[in-house]
Amino acid sequence: MRDPKRIDEILESLREIWKAQPNLRFHQLIYILQNEYSLANKGLGKVESAEIDGFKRTGFDFFNVEDQSFQEFLELSLEQGRWGNEA
């Protein structure tokens, strides 16, 4: 069984990041975090598809990403000050 403490740890990191960027809506924040995580991990989870109108749609499939890995990413991004002085 996964450690339930991870939930509060992840939520606390998300809270710090979001409070540093309060103008972001929740799903904007999540999308940006997924994109940053994917970039830091050689495109992991990135899904692209070509649309009929020629535009490319980009999304992320993080179903198999372990919480610990994502939490480590969140902590590192906070330590590196990526979210401004408020985080």
C-alpha positions as MATLAB code, in Angstrom:
seq = 'MRDPKRIDEILESLREIWKAQPNLRFHQLIYILQNEYSLANKGLGKVESAEIDGFKRTGFDFFNVEDQSFQEFLELSLEQGRWGNEA';
ca = [
       0.000    0.000    0.000;
       1.214    3.476   -0.814;
       1.978    5.810    2.057;
      -1.052    8.057    2.646;
       1.291   10.858    3.853;
       2.206   11.437    0.220;
      -1.198   13.042   -0.336;
      -0.584   15.907    2.086;
       2.984   16.326    0.825;
       1.876   16.667   -2.794;
      -1.002   18.963   -1.894;
       1.306   21.172    0.183;
       3.711   21.533   -2.741;
       0.836   22.331   -5.085;
      -0.469   24.896   -2.589;
       2.917   26.650   -2.414;
       3.247   26.760   -6.185;
      -0.322   27.927   -6.763;
      -0.085   30.652   -4.085;
       3.023   31.927   -5.873;
       1.019   32.082   -9.122;
      -2.514   33.025   -7.971;
      -3.635   34.267  -11.386;
      -3.437   30.742  -12.796;
      -6.603   28.711  -12.837;
      -6.261   25.211  -11.355;
      -6.192   23.326  -14.651;
      -3.763   25.827  -16.150;
      -1.441   25.098  -13.237;
      -1.801   21.339  -13.663;
      -1.180   21.549  -17.423;
       1.957   23.658  -16.894;
       3.235   21.250  -14.240;
       2.616   18.265  -16.504;
       4.436   19.992  -19.357;
       7.402   20.889  -17.133;
       7.581   17.347  -15.732;
       7.432   15.883  -19.221;
      10.212   18.184  -20.465;
      12.387   17.244  -17.489;
      11.826   13.535  -18.210;
      12.505   13.207  -21.950;
       8.896   13.761  -23.029;
       7.386   11.227  -20.632;
       3.597   11.259  -20.819;
       3.367   13.739  -23.685;
       0.656   12.897  -26.213;
       0.333   14.764  -29.508;
      -2.216   14.423  -32.259;
      -2.795   16.238  -35.533;
      -6.223   17.769  -35.910;
      -8.266   18.071  -39.113;
      -7.586   21.807  -39.276;
      -3.836   21.141  -39.271;
      -3.224   22.235  -35.716;
      -1.450   19.962  -33.279;
      -3.128   19.083  -29.988;
      -0.866   18.378  -27.026;
      -1.918   16.638  -23.842;
      -0.385   14.530  -21.131;
      -1.051   11.005  -19.902;
       0.381   10.644  -16.408;
      -1.572    7.525  -15.445;
       1.614    5.534  -14.772;
       3.701    8.301  -13.196;
       4.430    7.423   -9.581;
       3.449   10.019   -6.997;
       6.923   10.014   -5.456;
       8.511   10.931   -8.776;
       6.078   13.813   -9.304;
       6.527   14.994   -5.701;
      10.308   15.025   -6.122;
       9.832   17.131   -9.249;
       7.550   19.562   -7.373;
      10.025   19.891   -4.494;
      12.939   20.457   -6.857;
      11.064   23.132   -8.795;
      10.261   24.907   -5.510;
      13.884   24.660   -4.339;
      15.083   26.103   -7.640;
      12.709   29.050   -7.310;
      10.891   28.409  -10.592;
       7.656   29.828   -9.198;
       8.925   33.153   -7.880;
       9.728   34.494   -4.458;
       6.303   33.709   -3.044;
       6.820   29.929   -3.230;
];
